[in-house]
Structures are given as structure tokens and as C-alpha cells.
């Protein structure tokens, strides 16, 4: 079993930049066949092209996500989604040399861990790992107890990044964001947490980020300081990433800002990747 901060050892950077490969609608989804990616081969080509542009631009990791599958299954995607994501994720992990993560929307952590284990991916993102949230898919409940046990049963070397007060959702109950972060790590045994804005591409509150960083700052394991990493999960741009790092973020997850024209569903823009990664490297070096 990993220690909670071991996920940072997977990345060859002090402040990792993780880029998103947003998959088009997969077979079986309502939008499948409506765009340029109208068959499995086209979906794979798009995913590989985006992943290679991200890697060439210097990102430290990639997340493969079934972004185009809206409306999403709440927490149990069909077998064909798991199969498609496994095939596509395997193609991506074979093509790049940076760590690859998996997110199965809306909140199928068991599928994400299974895909990651089969595709030799390094980590998963779980939208609701502990607690519960009201979403457009209904009420989602964290299943940390199942996710951790499944990871053990599969002997999967897979880290878990857990969202706190995840986007496109409202937390149920009176757990503030600090308590949510602590519970994700201490009771849910997540390896790191993600703080996001209210929706895809929406800017993350620096106040929320600072509150989570401060809440986790003094956590110890076996008497030694062991703060789990905090990632910013939405709204990061070349203009805002410096502020995120200054507020204590250990890394960033970026999707929309790296796409052509800043459109979430567009292909990755190599120029945008170069610019944002360069900004992060400059900010990190100035802190050294």
C-alpha cells in the first residue's frame, strides 16, 4: 500500500502539469458518430494525437476521460464503456512515457481502477471518493471502502486523486472543504486531493485552495510531516497558474486552456501547452 504522498514520486517535476485527453463520445453514447470521430479507429487517433501533443509540450502526466459520454451514468458504467476506455487508455500508455491517469465519468471508481490496472496506468481521479454530492446525475455517494479494497485485490499500483467539493455538484451535509479534504485523505486514504471551480473550465477559488492546503499542512505519518499533494482541477490558464502555485498548489490539471481556441472539445494546441508548461517551470524555478 502506498504512503499518501507517494503519487508525487510518479512525476518528474516538483509541480506537475497534468493534461487532459477528453475522449469524444464512445460507442453507445448518444453523441457517437455525430462528429469527426465516428468510429473506434478515429477515437483512438484523436486520443493519441492529443496525448502526443501534450507530451511533446512538456506535461508531466495525462488523464484519459470519457468526457464526451454525456449524459453520464451516475456510478456504474456499462461493460462496453469499460472495454472502450481500456482499449483507448492502453493505446495511450503505450504511446507516451509520462504517467497516465483514468477518470470514468461520472463517478465509477471501480471501473477507473480496473481500466488503470489493465492499461498499466499510474493513477485515477475519483470525483466523489467520500461523502455525498447532489449532481445532475442525482445523488452520488463515495465508495472509498470498495475502491481501496478493489485496488488491493487487483494488486494495482494505482494512486488515487480525490476531488473535494467536486465541480458540477453540491456537497450534501455541512462538511466544509477543509473537513472534506481531511476525510478524503485520513478516512478515504486518498493519495492526493483536487480542488476545482464550479464547472469545467471555471476558475478555482484561491481561498478554497489555501484552506485545503492549510488544513493538510500539518498532517503527519509515523510522527513525520507528510502532507498529501493538492492539485488544482479546473480553470487553470497561463495567466492564473502562477497564482495557483503561489497559493500552495502542488500541481495542476489542465484541459480547456490547452485546447485550440480554448474550446473544451477541440484538439490539443501544442502552442498552448508550451506556453502553460513554460509558465509553470518559470514559477517553480523562481521558488528554488
Secondary structure, 3 states (H helix, E strand, C coil): CCCCCHHHHHCCCCCCEEEEEECCCCCCCCCCCCCCCCCHHHHHHHHHHHHHHHHHCCCCEEEEECHHHCCCCCCCCCHHHHHHHHHHHHHHHHHCCCEEEEECCCCCHHHHHHHHHHHCCCEEEECCCCCEEEECCEEEECCHHHHHHHHHHCCCCCEEEEEECCCCEEECCCCCHHHHHHHHHHCCCCCEEEECCCCCCCCCCHHHHHHHHHHHCCCEECCEECCCEEEECCCCCCCCHHHHHHCCCCEEEECHHHEHHHCCCCCECHHHHHHHHHHHHHHHHHHC
